[in-house]
Amino acid sequence: MRQAHAKMPLTRLVISACGLLLFLSGQAYSRPEILNTGDTAPNWMLRDTNGDPVLLYEEVDKTAVTVMFFWATWCQKCSELLPELQSLANSTTPQNAAFYTLNIWEDKDPAEHLESLGVTLPLLTKAESVAQRYGVGGTPSLIVVGPNREILLSQQAGEINDIKKEINALLTANAHTAN
């Protein structure tokens, strides 16, 4: 009887320790606050499909606006919007806008999916860390960064309506900053 009674406090201690660890791990991985228009965009570095590094701040310094589109192959709305982004990219110059597709939460081949849609925009895979830094909670999500590394537009999943209209307005407003 004495041994069973001695094990009880140890069992409670182990259960309490596990509960504390679960609580702390949830705090460590909680989604950061969503970045909004006017906030400074955090820098990031990802590799493109050729293995070359792409750094946000380097891209922002080369162009009037940098468009980041967070997407996944399983997202139907993403598949509808990607050709629109491609069309928009085709109608502008690299000095005016840079477009990047940041693939997140993926279990299929994103390059094959883009090819099937006729989309040739730069693909950055495994972009979950960037999504987390920007507070992206779903797909599709769109973030546009302008001069001075300022977020000009932040639309989270479910908010994206007329993507061409939104980005064209930003291109027009920031055309004077293009090199």
N, C-alpha and C positions, 0 to 999 in steps of 0.2 A: 504494500500500500504506500509505503514511504517513497519508493522509486517512481510510481505513477504520479504522485503529488509533486515530486521534484521536476518531472518532465513538463508538467503543465505550465509553469512560468516560462520555461525555455520555448515551448510552442508559441505562447503568446508573444514572446520577444521576437521570434522569427516572423510571425505573421505581421506584427507591428512594423518590423524593419522592411518587409516586402511592401507593405502599404506605403511607407514613407518613400521608398525608392520609386514606386509607381507615381506617386504624387510629384516628386521632384523631376522625374523624367518627363512628365506632362508639362511641367513648367518650363523645362529646358527646350522643348520642341513646340511650344505654343506659337501660333502664327503671329508674326510681328504686325504692327499696325500698318494698314494700307497707306502707301504714299499717295499724296494728292497733288493736284496742280499747284505749282509754285514751290514744291519741295525740291531739294537738291537730290539728284539721282545718284544712288550709290554706284561706284565703279564696279566693274566685274571683268573677268577674263574667262572666256570659253574658247574651245577649239572648234574650227569649222570642219567640214567633212574631209578636208585634205590634211588635217592635223595642224593647221596654222592657227596661231593665237589671234583672237579678236578681243580687243579691249575697248570697252564702251567709251572711255574718255578720249582715246585716240580717234575713234569714229566721230564723236561729237565735235571735235576740233576741225574735222575735214568738211563738214556739211551743215546745212541750215537746220535740218531736223533728222533725228534718228528714230526710226519706228521699230519697236519691239513687239512682236506678236507671239504670245504664249499659246501653245496649241498642243493637241494630241490627235493621233489617227482615229481614235474611237469617238471623237467629238464631231457630231454631224454639222453643227453650226460653224466649227472651224473649217471643215471641208468646203462649206459654202463661201466663207469669207476669204480663203486663201487665193482663189483666182481673182477676186476683186483687188486684193493687195498687189498681186502680180500685175494686173492691168494698170493700177495706179503707179507702181514702180516703173513700168514701161513708158509712162507718159511724163516722167520727170527725169532730171539729170542727177548724176551722182553728187554734184555740188549742192543740189537742193535737198536731197533726201537719201538716206541709207535705210534699207529695209532688212530686218533680220527675223527669221522664224525661230523661236526658241521652243524646242520640243520638250515637253514635261510629262511625267507619269506615264511613260510609254512601255508597251509590251510587244509592239510590232516594229516594222521597218519604216521609219519616217521618211527616209530618202525615196524609197519605192512609192510611198503614198504621194509625196509631192510630185514625183514624176508622172504618176497616173493622173494627176490633176493638171498637168502642164505647167507646174510652178517651178521656176528656176531661182527663186530668191535664196540667199544664203541661209543654210540650215545649221543651227547650233543645237546639238543634242545634249541630253543629260543636264538640262538647265534648271533642275529643281532648286539648287542653291540660290540662283538668281531670283527665281519665283518667290522663294521664301523671304529674301531680303526686301523685295518689293511688295510683300504682302499679298501676292497673287493667290487666291483661294480657289480658282476654278478656271475652266477654259470655255470659250476663248477669252483672253484678256489682252488689252492693248495699252501700251505705254509709249508716249512720244516725248523724246527729250530734245530740247532746243539749245540755243546758245547759253553759255554760262552754266551748262549742265543742269538746267532747270527742267522739271517735269512740266510739259505743256498740256498733256492730256493723259488721264489715267482712267481707263474704263475696264471694270472687272466683268467677269462672266455675267451675262444677262443684261448688261447695260449697252452693249455695242449695237448701234442701229445703223446709221448711214456712215459707214467707214470712209467712203470716198469723200463725202461732204466735209466730214470732220478734218481729215488729213489735208485736203485741198485748202481749207481755210487756214490751217497752220502753215502750209507751204507759202501761201500768199502773204500772210502776216510776217513771215520770217525770211522772205526772199531777199531782202536787203542785206542779210547777214551772210549770204553765201559768198564763198571766196571767188 
